[in-house]
Amino acid sequence: MKANKKIGERIKQLRESKSITIAEMVERSGLEEKQLNNIEHAEALPSLAPLIKIARVLGVRLGTFLDDNENLGPVVSRKEQHTTKTISFSTKDTSSHQHMDYFSLSSAKSGRHMEPFIINIAPIEDGVDFILSTHEGEEFIYCIDGVVEINYGKETYLLEEGDSIFYDSIIAHHVHAAGENGAKILAVVYTPF
């Protein structure tokens, strides 16, 4: 099953189990009805910001949409698994342009409050406009390979291999590869309930 289909089905299932209508989701999340319908029917690959808003309305962790298991103890993630099970999010809320493949390092861990990912970032095509996102919480990014550009508020930060950044996600931001080559990062996302 494609990851975006699984996410859409989980969102719809959770929404219906809590007797929340699409209209109520629109009002509570601030997202557009078309966008929510596209997400639930796997017609759109959402970025993290709308998923975080949906998780808040549903009263669940972001990881609930990605979880496969409910493991209470420690979870070990082996490096050879980092390319076998990824999910992609778009750079824009309503388009299907993909520029990041996420591998969750904790999808088997239940009750977590952080979402650690290994993310492969594709080079950005010329002419792509960046839509900055905002959401509650914090993010930590460590550059493993390549060069990463982070637009954060009115500032721009470049990270090279071994560099890291920690920021409040409520400030408008966008993460993408710098230059012609892609990049690889470790990202940890924390969103409060």
Secondary structure as GFF3:
##gff-version 3
##sequence-region A 1 193
A	DSSP	alpha_helix	3	17	.	.	.	ID=ss1
A	DSSP	alpha_helix	22	29	.	.	.	ID=ss2
A	DSSP	alpha_helix	33	40	.	.	.	ID=ss3
A	DSSP	alpha_helix	48	58	.	.	.	ID=ss4
A	DSSP	three_ten_helix	62	65	.	.	.	ID=ss5
A	DSSP	three_ten_helix	79	81	.	.	.	ID=ss6
A	DSSP	beta_strand	87	90	.	.	.	ID=ss7
A	DSSP	beta_strand	98	104	.	.	.	ID=ss8
A	DSSP	beta_strand	114	121	.	.	.	ID=ss9
A	DSSP	beta_strand	138	145	.	.	.	ID=ss10
A	DSSP	beta_strand	148	152	.	.	.	ID=ss11
A	DSSP	beta_strand	155	159	.	.	.	ID=ss12
A	DSSP	beta_strand	164	168	.	.	.	ID=ss13
A	DSSP	beta_strand	173	177	.	.	.	ID=ss14
A	DSSP	beta_strand	183	190	.	.	.	ID=ss15
###
